[in-house]
Amino acid sequence: MGNGGESKVLNIELTQEKIKSIVNITYSQPVSYFGKKIKLEMDILKPYKAEKYPAVLFVPGGSFAHSYKENYLQQRLEIAKAGYVVASIEYRTIPDGVFPQSVEDVKAAVRFLKANADEYGIDKERIAIMGESAGGYLVAMAGATNGTRDFDKGENLSENSDIKAVIDIYGITEFGKTEFEIPDDIEESYRATFLSVKFWLDDVRNNIEITNPIPHISSKTPPFLLMHGDKDTLVPPVQTEKLHRALIERGVESTRYVIKGAGHSDEYWFQPEIIKIIIEFLDKKLKNKNF
């Protein structure tokens, strides 16, 4: 039986955006390494309001062996709630894709968002790219080659792939000989990663320098936010440190955070402090906010 009490009235301030999810949008249909046409898809989280919002393209990691667009859901949702259209993509991975095809896919996704900006409520002049691990490397390459037509292949070529900011989370920067010779003392769980990277780079191992974003940096390269855990044993923190120093030396704005205790893609990266740093960086670069 009820207690006969009065209903409680809540006065609520509207501070959260209502978010819409659109999944499995085909953004590109490139040819695989073996000459077969394949379909690449993206998912989008966007505010419901019929306005134009800045956009963030998220590129997942996966050792170049897989690219699950469903990953990093917590981070993507928080960014969308902060007033952004957030697209996450799959891209060509081994055996369907090798270097530079994955970079081409990131650029194709940016062009797709610009070509369909009206449909998805995107301000095409305010787009950032964000990636973790292999995805961090891919966004670093796409960002370093900003302002050029390098790696622009496929559809929507009437649009450019220029972006306004890059977020590289524990991405590799340079591939050396160690990526071709698997260390004897490597942890067994990481052995498959080294094999994947070796295959992905197979066609360019004699010209490995072109895979490094640093030589591509120019005055057109946008601001970077780099983040790395000091306990990362898969991609050593020195990888993002090298990129950070190179950006600064070349006059490009770069901010780098080292997260104490954080490993590679562990729980640290889902904490509110990390999300806050990312959103504040996006707000500064895409919404011109000052903190």
C-alpha positions in Angstrom: 0.0 0.0 0.0 1.1 3.5 -0.7 2.1 5.9 2.2 -0.2 8.6 1.0 2.7 11.1 0.7 2.9 13.9 -1.8 4.7 13.5 -5.1 8.2 15.0 -5.1 8.9 17.8 -7.6 12.3 18.1 -9.2 13.5 21.3 -10.8 16.2 20.3 -13.3 18.6 22.5 -15.2 19.2 21.3 -18.7 23.0 20.8 -18.9 23.3 17.6 -21.0 22.8 17.1 -24.7 20.5 14.4 -25.9 22.6 12.1 -28.0 21.6 10.2 -31.2 23.5 7.1 -32.4 23.8 6.3 -36.1 25.7 3.1 -36.9 27.2 1.3 -39.9 27.4 4.2 -42.3 29.5 3.3 -45.4 32.0 6.0 -45.9 34.4 4.4 -48.4 34.6 1.4 -50.7 38.3 1.0 -51.5 40.1 -2.0 -53.0 41.8 -4.5 -50.7 45.5 -5.6 -51.0 44.2 -8.5 -53.1 42.2 -6.4 -55.5 38.8 -7.0 -53.9 36.4 -4.1 -53.3 35.6 -3.8 -49.6 33.1 -1.6 -47.6 34.4 0.5 -44.7 31.9 1.8 -42.2 31.7 4.4 -39.4 29.4 5.0 -36.4 28.3 8.5 -35.4 27.2 9.9 -32.0 25.7 13.4 -32.4 23.6 15.8 -30.4 19.9 15.7 -31.4 19.5 19.5 -31.9 19.3 20.7 -35.5 22.5 22.7 -35.3 26.0 22.6 -36.8 28.5 21.2 -34.4 32.3 20.7 -34.6 33.3 17.1 -35.2 35.8 14.6 -33.9 36.9 11.6 -36.0 38.0 8.7 -33.7 40.4 6.1 -35.1 40.7 2.9 -33.0 43.8 0.9 -32.4 44.3 -2.8 -33.1 48.0 -3.4 -34.1 46.9 -2.8 -37.8 45.2 -6.3 -37.6 41.7 -5.1 -36.6 39.9 -1.8 -36.3 36.8 -2.0 -34.1 34.8 1.2 -34.5 32.8 0.3 -31.4 35.9 0.8 -29.1 36.4 3.8 -26.7 32.6 4.2 -26.3 32.9 5.9 -23.0 35.2 8.6 -24.3 33.3 9.1 -27.5 30.0 9.5 -25.6 31.4 12.1 -23.2 32.8 14.1 -26.1 29.5 14.0 -27.9 27.7 15.1 -24.7 30.1 18.1 -24.6 28.7 19.3 -27.9 30.5 17.4 -30.7 29.6 15.1 -33.6 31.8 12.1 -32.9 32.5 9.6 -35.8 34.4 6.4 -35.2 35.7 4.3 -38.1 37.0 1.0 -39.2 39.9 1.1 -41.7 41.8 -1.4 -43.9 43.9 -3.7 -41.8 46.0 -6.8 -42.7 45.6 -8.7 -44.8 43.2 -6.3 -46.7 45.3 -3.2 -46.2 49.0 -2.3 -45.7 50.8 1.0 -45.5 49.7 3.6 -46.7 46.1 2.4 -47.2 45.1 2.9 -43.5 46.2 6.5 -43.6 44.3 7.0 -46.9 41.2 5.6 -45.1 41.5 8.2 -42.3 41.7 11.0 -44.9 38.7 9.5 -46.8 36.7 9.5 -43.6 37.4 13.2 -43.1 36.4 14.0 -46.6 33.2 12.0 -46.2 32.2 14.0 -43.1 32.8 17.2 -45.0 30.8 16.0 -48.0 27.9 15.0 -45.8 28.2 17.8 -43.2 24.7 19.0 -43.7 23.2 15.6 -43.2 25.0 14.9 -40.0 25.0 18.5 -38.5 28.7 19.1 -38.9 30.6 22.4 -39.2 33.1 21.2 -41.8 35.6 23.9 -40.9 35.9 22.6 -37.4 37.0 18.9 -37.5 39.6 17.2 -35.2 41.0 13.7 -35.4 41.7 11.4 -32.4 43.2 8.0 -32.2 44.7 5.5 -29.8 47.6 3.1 -30.3 47.7 2.2 -34.1 45.0 4.8 -34.4 47.2 7.4 -32.7 49.9 6.8 -35.3 47.3 7.1 -38.1 46.0 10.4 -36.9 49.5 11.7 -36.4 50.3 10.8 -40.0 47.1 12.4 -41.2 47.7 15.5 -39.1 51.4 15.9 -40.1 50.4 15.8 -43.8 47.6 18.4 -43.3 47.3 21.0 -46.0 48.6 18.6 -48.7 47.0 16.0 -51.0 49.3 13.3 -49.8 47.4 10.1 -49.1 44.1 11.6 -50.5 42.7 8.7 -52.5 39.3 7.4 -53.3 35.9 9.2 -53.0 34.8 12.8 -52.2 38.0 14.2 -53.6 36.2 17.6 -54.2 36.6 18.0 -50.4 40.0 18.3 -48.7 41.1 16.3 -45.7 42.4 19.2 -43.7 41.7 19.2 -39.9 42.1 21.6 -37.1 43.6 19.5 -34.3 45.1 16.0 -33.5 44.8 13.9 -30.4 47.4 11.1 -30.4 47.0 8.7 -27.5 50.0 6.3 -27.0 50.6 6.0 -30.7 53.9 4.8 -32.3 55.8 7.5 -34.2 58.7 5.7 -35.9 59.1 2.1 -37.0 62.7 0.8 -36.7 64.5 -2.4 -37.4 63.1 -3.9 -34.2 59.7 -4.0 -35.9 61.1 -6.4 -38.5 63.1 -8.5 -36.0 60.8 -9.8 -33.2 62.8 -9.6 -29.9 63.4 -12.9 -28.2 62.4 -11.5 -24.8 59.0 -10.0 -25.9 56.0 -10.9 -23.9 54.0 -13.6 -25.6 50.8 -11.6 -25.6 52.6 -8.9 -27.7 54.2 -11.3 -30.3 51.1 -11.1 -32.6 51.4 -7.3 -32.5 54.9 -7.4 -33.8 53.9 -9.9 -36.6 51.0 -7.6 -37.6 53.2 -4.5 -37.8 55.8 -6.5 -39.8 53.2 -7.5 -42.4 51.6 -4.0 -42.5 55.0 -2.5 -43.3 56.2 -5.2 -45.7 55.9 -3.1 -48.9 57.8 -0.2 -47.5 60.5 -1.7 -45.3 63.2 -0.4 -47.7 61.9 3.1 -47.4 60.7 3.1 -43.8 61.2 6.9 -43.4 58.1 7.7 -45.3 56.0 6.0 -42.6 57.3 8.5 -40.0 55.1 11.5 -39.4 58.0 13.7 -38.3 59.5 14.4 -41.8 56.0 15.4 -43.0 55.5 18.1 -40.4 55.0 21.6 -42.0 53.5 25.0 -41.3 50.1 23.5 -42.2 50.3 20.9 -39.4 47.7 21.6 -36.8 48.1 21.6 -33.0 48.6 18.2 -31.3 47.6 16.8 -27.9 49.8 13.8 -27.0 49.2 11.4 -24.1 51.1 8.4 -23.0 51.3 6.1 -19.9 54.7 5.8 -18.2 54.1 2.0 -17.7 53.3 1.3 -21.4 55.4 -1.7 -22.4 53.9 -2.1 -25.9 54.6 1.4 -27.3 57.3 3.0 -25.2 56.6 6.6 -24.1 59.6 7.9 -26.0 57.6 7.4 -29.2 55.2 10.3 -28.5 58.0 12.3 -26.8 60.0 12.2 -30.1 56.9 13.5 -32.0 56.2 16.2 -29.4 59.8 17.5 -29.5 59.8 17.5 -33.4 56.5 19.4 -33.5 57.8 22.1 -31.1 61.1 22.4 -33.0 59.2 23.0 -36.2 57.0 25.6 -34.6 53.8 23.5 -34.3 51.8 23.8 -31.1 52.0 20.6 -29.1 51.0 19.6 -25.6 52.0 16.2 -24.1 50.9 14.5 -20.9 52.6 11.5 -19.2 50.1 9.5 -17.1 51.7 8.0 -14.1 50.9 4.3 -13.7 49.1 4.0 -17.0 49.8 1.1 -19.4 48.7 0.5 -22.9 44.9 0.8 -23.3 44.1 0.1 -19.6 41.6 1.5 -17.2 43.5 4.8 -16.8 42.3 6.0 -20.2 38.7 5.8 -19.1 39.0 8.1 -16.1 37.3 11.5 -15.9 40.6 13.4 -15.7 41.7 12.1 -19.1 38.3 12.9 -20.7 38.5 16.5 -19.2 41.9 17.1 -20.8 40.7 15.9 -24.2 37.5 18.0 -24.1 39.2 21.1 -22.9 41.8 20.8 -25.8 38.9 20.3 -28.3 37.0 23.3 -26.8 40.1 25.5 -27.2 40.9 24.4 -30.8 37.4 23.9 -32.2 35.2 26.3 -30.1 37.9 28.9 -29.2 37.2 28.6 -25.5 39.8 29.9 -23.0 40.3 28.2 -19.6 
